[in-house]
Amino acid sequence: MKRAALANFAKNISPPNLSIMQDEGWSVGRVRTELLSGLTVALALVPEAVAFAFVAGVHPLVGLYAAFLVGLITALFGGRPGMISGATGALAVVMVALVAQHGVEYLFATVVLMGILQVFAGVMQWGKFIRLVPHPVMLGFVNGLAIVIFLAQMTQFKDPSTGGAEWLQGGSMVLMLGLVALTMVIIWGMPKITSVIPAPLAGIGIVAILVIALGLDVPRVGDMASIEGGLPAFHIPLVPINMETLQIILPYSVILAAIGLIESLLTLNLVGEITGKRGGASQECIAQGASNIVTGFFGGMGGCAMIGQSMINVKSGGRTRIAGIAAALFLLLFIVAASPLIEQIPLAALVGVMFMVVIGTFAWNSLKIMTKVPLTDAFVIVLVTVVTVATDLAIAVVVGVIVSALAYAWNNARRIHAITRESVTDAGAKVYEIQGPLFFGSTDGFTELFEIETDPDAVIVDFKYSRVVDQSALQAIEAVAGKYEAAGKTLTLRHLSRDCHELLNKAGHLMVDSQDDPEYGIAVDYGVRTGILGNH
């Protein structure tokens, strides 16, 4: 078992697509597109990282360092080229209570442990469970996230002179809205003119030049906080190494690790649909974990995939690892050398970019199909959207998966029925031909199919068109057999797996006709795995 886990780990940390130009073709034009896309992403990362640092109650540089380190490491080794990672609001809202109660050093220790848990999840290949997320949940996820991104931009319309307590008034608000609209128009129209410069970068650049040249009095990046700083320095979290510390940080680490992986893996799937790439879930888990371990030792607040910035990247033409690496390095350059220039960029331009991300992220087709899909799927889409906005992404996805699973189980439970007829080969015997899966949800319906008192002395239950799924199904079969035995009648099973034969014959109630029976072992595998049944 350990050898297999180590083999998986070695496989995942040696990504087969580490070539940054794989499948894209090396050319000057491709590199230029990737670098410009990275620059666009870096500009959009600055206000996000600063804002999320404020949410978590830490210094802006703690958020910026996290955006740089997490973004760089995941760009190098992550499971999906084109994805962008950094400090996120979903993690920041969890961190705020920890920082308020115990201080920032405990946050750094928590981020390190969070990374270790994520690496473990990757080694165990738990990332593959993201396949269990149904499509309606994905639609609700992207819709809710688009709304969250939109609402997050509303803070930029607050007056910085009042500490963000009041909205901009009169001409200031009109000017802000006008610049946002101008940015969106440029982003919409630029691809029709040229594709040499990514449209979002053109929008930011043109509006920034206009504002600086005319000296327009609008909120700028520097009004949020100064982003000037040095290189991140190695720093061991100053916390006691004891069980008390572990008891404090472990609950937060588990929650942060889960939220980070869920958001990252869903973003991985979303980017995969756009770029046509698949796989890489376990590799992404390991990359996210490694990045958070490093970030915790370099004074960062940790992070995960950022769907907004990832959408900016892929829509700007970023398809390889170059874009993500460039975004991280540009961000570091902003911190150590170019902060006076970056702080002059109007927030309106960045808001305009994010509004275009909202428009591109929201699954507008989900509104059209709402009346065409099953009612349960429509409900799940709306539910996940609402929960995402009201709470956070991880809770919304978990709720959506649970509701979808319960709906699936209920629908399958209602499918169980039987066709009755007289046996051709066994004179006088009654045959129950079971239709539909037999599992924990359909066992009650299964037992209600039989008319034990009025049935003849010989009864045959044929599972040719059914499937025995779990231990509850075996228990239901045995219970029915016991009732027939108590009534002095014989029950014979046909087309049941041989593993089920052995388990049910051992109970002493059944006669099993093994001719033409299938060779599947789901029921016995489930029983042995859960410990309900012995290993036969």
Secondary structure, DSSP 8 states (H G I E B T S, - for coil): -HHHHHHHHHHHTS-TT--TTTTT---HHHHHHHHHHHHHHHHHHHHHHHHHHHHHTS-HHHHHHHHHHHHHHHHHH-SSTT--EE--HHHHHHHHHHHHHH-HHHHHHHHHHHHHHHHHHHHTTGGGGGGGS-HHHHHHHHHHHHHHHHHHGGGGGB-GGGTT-SB--HHHHHHHHHHHHHHHHHHHHHHHH-SSS-HHHHHHHHHHHHHHHHT----BHHHH-----------------SHHHHHHHHHHHHHHHHHHHHHHHHHHHHHHHHHT----HHHHHHHHHHHHHHHHTTT----EE-HHHHHHHHHTT--SHHHHHHHHHHHHHHHHT-HHHHTTSBHHHHHHHHHHHHHHHS-THHHHHTTTS-HHHHHHHHHHHHHHHHS-HHHHHHHHHHHHHHHHHHHHHTT-EEEEEE-SSSTT-EEEEEEEEESTTTHHHHHTT--TTTS-SEEEEEEEEEEE-SHHHHHHHHHHHHHHHHTT-EEEEES--HHHHHHHHHHT--EEE-TT-----HHHHHHHHHTSS---
